[in-house]
Amino acid sequence: MSYLGKTQLKASDVKRFNVTGSTSATHTLTWTTPNEQSLFVTINGVKQQEDAYSIAGSPTVVTLTSALVTTDKLEIVGIVDVGETTVPGSNTVDTASIQTDAVTNAKMADDAVGIAELSATGTASSSTFLRGDNSWVAAGRVLQVVVQSTISTGSFANTSGVVMSQSFTPTDSSSKVLVMLHINCEKAGSSGTYASLKIRRDTTSIGEALNTVQYNYTPGSRQPIGTFIYDSPATSSAVTYDLYHTNISGSDTYHYGSGVASLVMMEIDV
């Protein structure tokens, strides 16, 4: 059976407080004591009875029944008894003294780890999020939308070349641009042909929509074509997006027909 009696006192269990030259009746100790009986109070070497002082507060404030005179020497000795809690001093508990997994989610108070403790770069706000590299960055959002559309009622003669063109200036060189197009295509002859719609940024082709026209289509028949491309212009200078139309094979000419032709550019912050 383990020992049930009082443990041996150590030097760390004994607290001492000394005052000389004081004319006050109240004195604040550096520790908290549970009751008067745990203190040994002497003035000029004479032990004081328990009714000669009282205690209150944390840390403990000792109030004498009579104020000291400047020649008095006050000494207070306290014992931290078994069962009394000693609070560790600041910066005295190291990592090795903490049990593995001792701190659980249930033990963590709300907002125990705040924004200040993250030491992340950037600025935290309602429009940013914390990325894996510990930096606050803007959440993906649409910065601008540019739309060009054409409504026509007849057959157009753009057999091959630029059908629509639109200048676009990204606000940031790291942005992505979602380019979307829609057009009604129309064949002029009866033989089978392949026609292609391409999206170009300046002179660079960045996307293509291929449509097959069957030989038994009658002249004037229309076929809607649409596509999109997620572009990375990598610039904040103006670029030009073209809707480019060309034949790939066959002898028929290929027009874009009546209806709505649309070219949409959407800048996305990523």
Buried (B, 14 or more C-beta within 10 A) or exposed (E): EEEEEEEEEEEEBEBEBEBEEBEEEEBEBEBBBBEBEBBBBEBEEEEBEEEBBEBEEEEBEBBBEEEBEEEBBBBBBBBBBEEEEEEEEEEEEEEEEEEEEEEEEEEEEEEEEEEEEEEBEBEBEEEBEBEEEEEBBBEEEEBBEBEBEBEEEEBBEBBEEEBBEBEBEBEEEEBBBBBBBBBBBBBBBBEBBBBBBBBBBEEEEBBBBEBEBEEEBEEEEBBEBEBBBEBBBEEEEEBEBBBBBBBEEBEBBBBBBBBEBBBBBBBBBE
